Amino acid sequence: VRDADGSSNGIEVQRLKDKLGTRQVPTAELLLDGTNAQLVKRTRRPSVPPFAAPSDFIVVSEGRGVASIANMLTITRIYNA
């Protein structure tokens, strides 16, 4: 999350949350101001009209959203056990 010169790359921690249950895993609100981003995956779907450009960018394959979330939850449960 830091640039080559050590600056914060536009990421600022706004507030650490005090939560129940998973206290060992810190959770915070982040302000992303001028943050550099990298494209994860670009797909071309011929059925999508040209004005719907943001939907061209997806992180997982269609129909795999729940499976991806389930995988994240499993990893989170292991770290919190």
Biopython code that builds the backbone (N, CA, C, O; Angstrom):
import numpy as np
from Bio.PDB.StructureBuilder import StructureBuilder

atoms = [
    (1, "VAL", "N", (0.803, -1.199, 0.000)),
    (1, "VAL", "CA", (0.000, 0.000, 0.000)),
    (1, "VAL", "C", (0.847, 1.264, 0.000)),
    (1, "VAL", "O", (0.310, 2.371, 0.023)),
    (2, "ARG", "N", (2.150, 1.110, -0.025)),
    (2, "ARG", "CA", (3.010, 2.293, -0.022)),
    (2, "ARG", "C", (3.713, 2.444, -1.366)),
    (2, "ARG", "O", (3.992, 1.467, -2.061)),
    (3, "ASP", "N", (3.988, 3.699, -1.708)),
    (3, "ASP", "CA", (4.748, 3.995, -2.911)),
    (3, "ASP", "C", (6.218, 3.650, -2.692)),
    (3, "ASP", "O", (6.624, 3.298, -1.585)),
    (4, "ALA", "N", (7.009, 3.756, -3.757)),
    (4, "ALA", "CA", (8.440, 3.462, -3.663)),
    (4, "ALA", "C", (9.153, 4.390, -2.681)),
    (4, "ALA", "O", (10.138, 3.994, -2.058)),
    (5, "ASP", "N", (8.658, 5.633, -2.539)),
    (5, "ASP", "CA", (9.286, 6.583, -1.612)),
    (5, "ASP", "C", (8.766, 6.460, -0.180)),
    (5, "ASP", "O", (9.194, 7.213, 0.694)),
    (6, "GLY", "N", (7.850, 5.521, 0.075)),
    (6, "GLY", "CA", (7.337, 5.294, 1.426)),
    (6, "GLY", "C", (6.074, 6.043, 1.770)),
    (6, "GLY", "O", (5.556, 5.895, 2.877)),
    (7, "SER", "N", (5.556, 6.854, 0.842)),
    (7, "SER", "CA", (4.307, 7.572, 1.128)),
    (7, "SER", "C", (3.121, 6.612, 1.069)),
    (7, "SER", "O", (3.247, 5.490, 0.579)),
    (8, "SER", "N", (1.977, 7.056, 1.567)),
    (8, "SER", "CA", (0.842, 6.157, 1.793)),
    (8, "SER", "C", (0.011, 5.831, 0.562)),
    (8, "SER", "O", (-0.999, 5.141, 0.701)),
    (9, "ASN", "N", (0.372, 6.282, -0.627)),
    (9, "ASN", "CA", (-0.339, 5.947, -1.860)),
    (9, "ASN", "C", (-1.805, 6.367, -1.820)),
    (9, "ASN", "O", (-2.646, 5.728, -2.452)),
    (10, "GLY", "N", (-2.122, 7.431, -1.086)),
    (10, "GLY", "CA", (-3.490, 7.941, -1.057)),
    (10, "GLY", "C", (-4.447, 7.158, -0.186)),
    (10, "GLY", "O", (-5.658, 7.352, -0.288)),
    (11, "ILE", "N", (-3.946, 6.278, 0.670)),
    (11, "ILE", "CA", (-4.796, 5.489, 1.565)),
    (11, "ILE", "C", (-4.674, 6.051, 2.973)),
    (11, "ILE", "O", (-3.572, 6.158, 3.512)),
    (12, "GLU", "N", (-5.803, 6.407, 3.565)),
    (12, "GLU", "CA", (-5.817, 6.961, 4.921)),
    (12, "GLU", "C", (-6.796, 6.160, 5.776)),
    (12, "GLU", "O", (-7.944, 5.955, 5.384)),
    (13, "VAL", "N", (-6.339, 5.707, 6.950)),
    (13, "VAL", "CA", (-7.215, 4.988, 7.875)),
    (13, "VAL", "C", (-8.068, 6.020, 8.593)),
    (13, "VAL", "O", (-7.544, 6.867, 9.317)),
    (14, "GLN", "N", (-9.373, 5.957, 8.398)),
    (14, "GLN", "CA", (-10.295, 6.899, 9.016)),
    (14, "GLN", "C", (-10.625, 6.506, 10.453)),
    (14, "GLN", "O", (-10.601, 7.340, 11.359)),
    (15, "ARG", "N", (-10.932, 5.224, 10.648)),
    (15, "ARG", "CA", (-11.373, 4.815, 11.977)),
    (15, "ARG", "C", (-11.219, 3.308, 12.113)),
    (15, "ARG", "O", (-11.685, 2.556, 11.258)),
    (16, "LEU", "N", (-10.570, 2.864, 13.179)),
    (16, "LEU", "CA", (-10.558, 1.447, 13.513)),
    (16, "LEU", "C", (-11.850, 1.129, 14.238)),
    (16, "LEU", "O", (-12.269, 1.880, 15.118)),
    (17, "LYS", "N", (-12.480, 0.037, 13.883)),
    (17, "LYS", "CA", (-13.770, -0.308, 14.477)),
    (17, "LYS", "C", (-13.589, -1.209, 15.690)),
    (17, "LYS", "O", (-12.765, -2.124, 15.682)),
    (18, "ASP", "N", (-14.364, -0.940, 16.726)),
    (18, "ASP", "CA", (-14.430, -1.806, 17.893)),
    (18, "ASP", "C", (-15.605, -2.744, 17.654)),
    (18, "ASP", "O", (-16.754, -2.303, 17.616)),
    (19, "LYS", "N", (-15.330, -4.021, 17.494)),
    (19, "LYS", "CA", (-16.378, -4.958, 17.098)),
    (19, "LYS", "C", (-16.414, -6.156, 18.025)),
    (19, "LYS", "O", (-15.490, -6.378, 18.807)),
    (20, "LEU", "N", (-17.464, -6.910, 17.934)),
    (20, "LEU", "CA", (-17.625, -8.116, 18.735)),
    (20, "LEU", "C", (-17.133, -9.324, 17.949)),
    (20, "LEU", "O", (-17.247, -9.354, 16.724)),
    (21, "GLY", "N", (-16.595, -10.308, 18.635)),
    (21, "GLY", "CA", (-16.264, -11.572, 17.989)),
    (21, "GLY", "C", (-14.873, -11.645, 17.405)),
    (21, "GLY", "O", (-14.040, -12.397, 17.910)),
    (22, "THR", "N", (-14.598, -10.904, 16.376)),
    (22, "THR", "CA", (-13.324, -11.036, 15.669)),
    (22, "THR", "C", (-12.385, -9.884, 16.007)),
    (22, "THR", "O", (-11.963, -9.143, 15.119)),
    (23, "ARG", "N", (-12.065, -9.734, 17.261)),
    (23, "ARG", "CA", (-11.209, -8.628, 17.694)),
    (23, "ARG", "C", (-9.759, -8.799, 17.238)),
    (23, "ARG", "O", (-9.027, -7.816, 17.124)),
    (24, "GLN", "N", (-9.333, -10.058, 16.972)),
    (24, "GLN", "CA", (-7.946, -10.275, 16.566)),
    (24, "GLN", "C", (-7.682, -9.783, 15.149)),
    (24, "GLN", "O", (-6.531, -9.545, 14.782)),
    (25, "VAL", "N", (-8.735, -9.628, 14.349)),
    (25, "VAL", "CA", (-8.585, -9.171, 12.968)),
    (25, "VAL", "C", (-9.049, -7.721, 12.904)),
    (25, "VAL", "O", (-10.249, -7.461, 12.991)),
    (26, "PRO", "N", (-8.122, -6.765, 12.752)),
    (26, "PRO", "CA", (-8.530, -5.362, 12.737)),
    (26, "PRO", "C", (-9.381, -5.026, 11.512)),
    (26, "PRO", "O", (-9.124, -5.505, 10.408)),
    (27, "THR", "N", (-10.390, -4.199, 11.731)),
    (27, "THR", "CA", (-11.260, -3.723, 10.660)),
    (27, "THR", "C", (-11.277, -2.206, 10.733)),
    (27, "THR", "O", (-11.393, -1.635, 11.817)),
    (28, "ALA", "N", (-11.162, -1.555, 9.588)),
    (28, "ALA", "CA", (-11.109, -0.099, 9.573)),
    (28, "ALA", "C", (-11.861, 0.448, 8.376)),
    (28, "ALA", "O", (-12.109, -0.254, 7.396)),
    (29, "GLU", "N", (-12.218, 1.723, 8.481)),
    (29, "GLU", "CA", (-12.749, 2.454, 7.335)),
    (29, "GLU", "C", (-11.569, 3.139, 6.669)),
    (29, "GLU", "O", (-10.766, 3.790, 7.337)),
    (30, "LEU", "N", (-11.461, 2.996, 5.356)),
    (30, "LEU", "CA", (-10.348, 3.578, 4.617)),
    (30, "LEU", "C", (-10.842, 4.663, 3.684)),
    (30, "LEU", "O", (-11.902, 4.537, 3.071)),
    (31, "LEU", "N", (-10.067, 5.727, 3.582)),
    (31, "LEU", "CA", (-10.326, 6.780, 2.610)),
    (31, "LEU", "C", (-9.323, 6.590, 1.477)),
    (31, "LEU", "O", (-8.112, 6.640, 1.697)),
    (32, "LEU", "N", (-9.831, 6.371, 0.262)),
    (32, "LEU", "CA", (-8.976, 6.168, -0.906)),
    (32, "LEU", "C", (-9.029, 7.434, -1.744)),
    (32, "LEU", "O", (-9.972, 7.642, -2.506)),
    (33, "ASP", "N", (-8.014, 8.279, -1.602)),
    (33, "ASP", "CA", (-7.987, 9.567, -2.292)),
    (33, "ASP", "C", (-6.753, 9.637, -3.182)),
    (33, "ASP", "O", (-5.640, 9.839, -2.697)),
    (34, "GLY", "N", (-6.955, 9.471, -4.486)),
    (34, "GLY", "CA", (-5.831, 9.471, -5.416)),
    (34, "GLY", "C", (-5.038, 8.188, -5.386)),
    (34, "GLY", "O", (-3.877, 8.166, -5.795)),
    (35, "THR", "N", (-5.639, 7.126, -4.912)),
    (35, "THR", "CA", (-4.966, 5.841, -4.798)),
    (35, "THR", "C", (-4.745, 5.221, -6.170)),
    (35, "THR", "O", (-5.627, 5.261, -7.028)),
    (36, "ASN", "N", (-3.573, 4.652, -6.371)),
    (36, "ASN", "CA", (-3.300, 3.933, -7.611)),
    (36, "ASN", "C", (-4.014, 2.590, -7.579)),
    (36, "ASN", "O", (-4.061, 1.934, -6.538)),
    (37, "ALA", "N", (-4.565, 2.183, -8.703)),
    (37, "ALA", "CA", (-5.276, 0.912, -8.791)),
    (37, "ALA", "C", (-4.745, 0.117, -9.969)),
    (37, "ALA", "O", (-4.195, 0.677, -10.918)),
    (38, "GLN", "N", (-4.915, -1.196, -9.897)),
    (38, "GLN", "CA", (-4.531, -2.059, -11.001)),
    (38, "GLN", "C", (-5.741, -2.867, -11.429)),
    (38, "GLN", "O", (-6.510, -3.341, -10.592)),
    (39, "LEU", "N", (-5.907, -3.022, -12.721)),
    (39, "LEU", "CA", (-6.995, -3.799, -13.270)),
    (39, "LEU", "C", (-6.759, -5.272, -12.982)),
    (39, "LEU", "O", (-5.684, -5.799, -13.266)),
    (40, "VAL", "N", (-7.767, -5.943, -12.414)),
    (40, "VAL", "CA", (-7.645, -7.357, -12.092)),
    (40, "VAL", "C", (-7.888, -8.206, -13.329)),
    (40, "VAL", "O", (-7.076, -9.071, -13.657)),
    (41, "LYS", "N", (-8.986, -7.969, -14.012)),
    (41, "LYS", "CA", (-9.323, -8.760, -15.188)),
    (41, "LYS", "C", (-10.288, -7.962, -16.045)),
    (41, "LYS", "O", (-11.194, -7.312, -15.523)),
    (42, "ARG", "N", (-10.103, -8.005, -17.340)),
    (42, "ARG", "CA", (-11.030, -7.334, -18.243)),
    (42, "ARG", "C", (-11.658, -8.388, -19.137)),
    (42, "ARG", "O", (-10.961, -9.219, -19.718)),
    (43, "THR", "N", (-12.950, -8.349, -19.242)),
    (43, "THR", "CA", (-13.654, -9.287, -20.111)),
    (43, "THR", "C", (-14.404, -8.511, -21.173)),
    (43, "THR", "O", (-14.758, -7.348, -20.979)),
    (44, "ARG", "N", (-14.633, -9.139, -22.250)),
    (44, "ARG", "CA", (-15.449, -8.561, -23.316)),
    (44, "ARG", "C", (-16.670, -9.442, -23.482)),
    (44, "ARG", "O", (-16.560, -10.617, -23.832)),
    (45, "ARG", "N", (-17.810, -8.876, -23.233)),
    (45, "ARG", "CA", (-19.063, -9.603, -23.414)),
    (45, "ARG", "C", (-19.815, -8.937, -24.556)),
    (45, "ARG", "O", (-20.254, -7.797, -24.408)),
    (46, "PRO", "N", (-19.978, -9.609, -25.686)),
    (46, "PRO", "CA", (-20.635, -8.972, -26.821)),
    (46, "PRO", "C", (-22.075, -8.576, -26.547)),
    (46, "PRO", "O", (-22.603, -7.691, -27.221)),
    (47, "SER", "N", (-22.731, -9.212, -25.569)),
    (47, "SER", "CA", (-24.130, -8.885, -25.290)),
    (47, "SER", "C", (-24.283, -7.603, -24.474)),
    (47, "SER", "O", (-25.395, -7.095, -24.331)),
    (48, "VAL", "N", (-23.181, -7.072, -23.935)),
    (48, "VAL", "CA", (-23.241, -5.870, -23.106)),
    (48, "VAL", "C", (-23.169, -4.641, -24.006)),
    (48, "VAL", "O", (-22.250, -4.536, -24.819)),
    (49, "PRO", "N", (-24.122, -3.703, -23.882)),
    (49, "PRO", "CA", (-24.066, -2.496, -24.711)),
    (49, "PRO", "C", (-22.837, -1.652, -24.390)),
    (49, "PRO", "O", (-22.326, -1.716, -23.272)),
    (50, "PRO", "N", (-22.356, -0.865, -25.346)),
    (50, "PRO", "CA", (-21.122, -0.091, -25.134)),
    (50, "PRO", "C", (-21.199, 0.921, -24.006)),
    (50, "PRO", "O", (-20.166, 1.266, -23.433)),
    (51, "PHE", "N", (-22.405, 1.418, -23.660)),
    (51, "PHE", "CA", (-22.499, 2.415, -22.588)),
    (51, "PHE", "C", (-22.374, 1.783, -21.211)),
    (51, "PHE", "O", (-22.334, 2.512, -20.220)),
    (52, "ALA", "N", (-22.312, 0.468, -21.104)),
    (52, "ALA", "CA", (-22.207, -0.226, -19.818)),
    (52, "ALA", "C", (-20.760, -0.621, -19.542)),
    (52, "ALA", "O", (-20.506, -1.726, -19.063)),
    (53, "ALA", "N", (-19.819, 0.254, -19.833)),
    (53, "ALA", "CA", (-18.393, -0.062, -19.710)),
    (53, "ALA", "C", (-17.977, -0.572, -18.333)),
    (53, "ALA", "O", (-17.178, -1.507, -18.278)),
    (54, "PRO", "N", (-18.469, -0.013, -17.199)),
    (54, "PRO", "CA", (-18.012, -0.528, -15.907)),
    (54, "PRO", "C", (-18.297, -2.012, -15.700)),
    (54, "PRO", "O", (-17.571, -2.664, -14.950)),
    (55, "SER", "N", (-19.318, -2.565, -16.334)),
    (55, "SER", "CA", (-19.605, -3.987, -16.150)),
    (55, "SER", "C", (-18.619, -4.866, -16.907)),
    (55, "SER", "O", (-18.649, -6.087, -16.758)),
    (56, "ASP", "N", (-17.747, -4.274, -17.715)),
    (56, "ASP", "CA", (-16.711, -5.054, -18.389)),
    (56, "ASP", "C", (-15.627, -5.513, -17.415)),
    (56, "ASP", "O", (-14.859, -6.421, -17.733)),
    (57, "PHE", "N", (-15.557, -4.910, -16.256)),
    (57, "PHE", "CA", (-14.518, -5.214, -15.291)),
    (57, "PHE", "C", (-15.089, -6.093, -14.186)),
    (57, "PHE", "O", (-15.968, -5.671, -13.435)),
    (58, "ILE", "N", (-14.581, -7.319, -14.095)),
    (58, "ILE", "CA", (-15.043, -8.232, -13.060)),
    (58, "ILE", "C", (-13.833, -8.839, -12.364)),
    (58, "ILE", "O", (-12.736, -8.864, -12.923)),
    (59, "VAL", "N", (-14.030, -9.320, -11.159)),
    (59, "VAL", "CA", (-12.945, -9.917, -10.390)),
    (59, "VAL", "C", (-12.981, -11.433, -10.498)),
    (59, "VAL", "O", (-11.926, -12.065, -10.550)),
    (60, "VAL", "N", (-14.164, -12.034, -10.532)),
    (60, "VAL", "CA", (-14.311, -13.483, -10.659)),
    (60, "VAL", "C", (-15.205, -13.796, -11.851)),
    (60, "VAL", "O", (-15.879, -12.915, -12.385)),
    (61, "SER", "N", (-15.203, -15.037, -12.254)),
    (61, "SER", "CA", (-16.034, -15.462, -13.374)),
    (61, "SER", "C", (-17.507, -15.388, -13.011)),
    (61, "SER", "O", (-17.876, -15.484, -11.840)),
    (62, "GLU", "N", (-18.342, -15.218, -14.021)),
    (62, "GLU", "CA", (-19.783, -15.183, -13.786)),
    (62, "GLU", "C", (-20.230, -16.497, -13.161)),
    (62, "GLU", "O", (-19.766, -17.570, -13.547)),
    (63, "GLY", "N", (-21.133, -16.400, -12.196)),
    (63, "GLY", "CA", (-21.652, -17.585, -11.527)),
    (63, "GLY", "C", (-20.760, -18.118, -10.429)),
    (63, "GLY", "O", (-21.093, -19.139, -9.827)),
    (64, "ARG", "N", (-19.635, -17.470, -10.139)),
    (64, "ARG", "CA", (-18.700, -17.942, -9.113)),
    (64, "ARG", "C", (-18.642, -17.014, -7.908)),
    (64, "ARG", "O", (-17.772, -17.175, -7.052)),
    (65, "GLY", "N", (-19.554, -16.042, -7.822)),
    (65, "GLY", "CA", (-19.518, -15.072, -6.734)),
    (65, "GLY", "C", (-19.684, -15.697, -5.363)),
    (65, "GLY", "O", (-18.903, -15.418, -4.453)),
    (66, "VAL", "N", (-20.701, -16.547, -5.205)),
    (66, "VAL", "CA", (-20.957, -17.186, -3.906)),
    (66, "VAL", "C", (-19.801, -18.108, -3.538)),
    (66, "VAL", "O", (-19.397, -18.153, -2.376)),
    (67, "ALA", "N", (-19.268, -18.836, -4.498)),
    (67, "ALA", "CA", (-18.136, -19.723, -4.220)),
    (67, "ALA", "C", (-16.917, -18.922, -3.759)),
    (67, "ALA", "O", (-16.190, -19.360, -2.868)),
    (68, "SER", "N", (-16.693, -17.761, -4.356)),
    (68, "SER", "CA", (-15.566, -16.917, -3.954)),
    (68, "SER", "C", (-15.750, -16.387, -2.543)),
    (68, "SER", "O", (-14.804, -16.359, -1.755)),
    (69, "ILE", "N", (-16.966, -15.967, -2.224)),
    (69, "ILE", "CA", (-17.253, -15.468, -0.878)),
    (69, "ILE", "C", (-17.117, -16.592, 0.140)),
    (69, "ILE", "O", (-16.573, -16.381, 1.224)),
    (70, "ALA", "N", (-17.607, -17.790, -0.196)),
    (70, "ALA", "CA", (-17.502, -18.932, 0.717)),
    (70, "ALA", "C", (-16.040, -19.249, 1.008)),
    (70, "ALA", "O", (-15.690, -19.574, 2.142)),
    (71, "ASN", "N", (-15.197, -19.158, 0.004)),
    (71, "ASN", "CA", (-13.772, -19.399, 0.200)),
    (71, "ASN", "C", (-13.175, -18.366, 1.152)),
    (71, "ASN", "O", (-12.391, -18.723, 2.032)),
    (72, "MET", "N", (-13.534, -17.091, 0.989)),
    (72, "MET", "CA", (-13.049, -16.048, 1.901)),
    (72, "MET", "C", (-13.524, -16.296, 3.328)),
    (72, "MET", "O", (-12.758, -16.121, 4.276)),
    (73, "LEU", "N", (-14.786, -16.704, 3.488)),
    (73, "LEU", "CA", (-15.313, -16.972, 4.826)),
    (73, "LEU", "C", (-14.579, -18.128, 5.490)),
    (73, "LEU", "O", (-14.311, -18.079, 6.690)),
    (74, "THR", "N", (-14.250, -19.169, 4.726)),
    (74, "THR", "CA", (-13.507, -20.302, 5.277)),
    (74, "THR", "C", (-12.143, -19.850, 5.786)),
    (74, "THR", "O", (-11.733, -20.229, 6.883)),
    (75, "ILE", "N", (-11.447, -19.053, 5.004)),
    (75, "ILE", "CA", (-10.134, -18.548, 5.424)),
    (75, "ILE", "C", (-10.276, -17.685, 6.673)),
    (75, "ILE", "O", (-9.460, -17.789, 7.588)),
    (76, "THR", "N", (-11.298, -16.835, 6.724)),
    (76, "THR", "CA", (-11.528, -15.978, 7.887)),
    (76, "THR", "C", (-11.812, -16.810, 9.129)),
    (76, "THR", "O", (-11.311, -16.501, 10.210)),
    (77, "ARG", "N", (-12.606, -17.856, 8.987)),
    (77, "ARG", "CA", (-12.911, -18.730, 10.135)),
    (77, "ARG", "C", (-11.645, -19.393, 10.673)),
    (77, "ARG", "O", (-11.477, -19.511, 11.887)),
    (78, "ILE", "N", (-10.758, -19.823, 9.784)),
    (78, "ILE", "CA", (-9.516, -20.473, 10.222)),
    (78, "ILE", "C", (-8.670, -19.498, 11.035)),
    (78, "ILE", "O", (-8.136, -19.870, 12.080)),
    (79, "TYR", "N", (-8.540, -18.260, 10.574)),
    (79, "TYR", "CA", (-7.737, -17.272, 11.290)),
    (79, "TYR", "C", (-8.365, -16.869, 12.616)),
    (79, "TYR", "O", (-7.650, -16.465, 13.533)),
    (80, "ASN", "N", (-9.674, -16.969, 12.738)),
    (80, "ASN", "CA", (-10.351, -16.560, 13.968)),
    (80, "ASN", "C", (-10.575, -17.701, 14.943)),
    (80, "ASN", "O", (-11.104, -17.485, 16.033)),
    (81, "ALA", "N", (-10.183, -18.909, 14.572)),
    (81, "ALA", "CA", (-10.414, -20.075, 15.445)),
    (81, "ALA", "C", (-9.496, -20.049, 16.647)),
    (81, "ALA", "O", (-9.551, -20.948, 17.486)),
]
sb = StructureBuilder()
sb.init_structure("model")
sb.init_model(0)
sb.init_chain("A")
sb.init_seg("    ")
for serial, (resi, resn, name, xyz) in enumerate(atoms, 1):
    if name == "N":
        sb.init_residue(resn, " ", resi, " ")
    sb.init_atom(name, np.array(xyz, "f"), 0.0, 1.0, " ", f" {name:<3s}", serial, name[0])
structure = sb.get_structure()
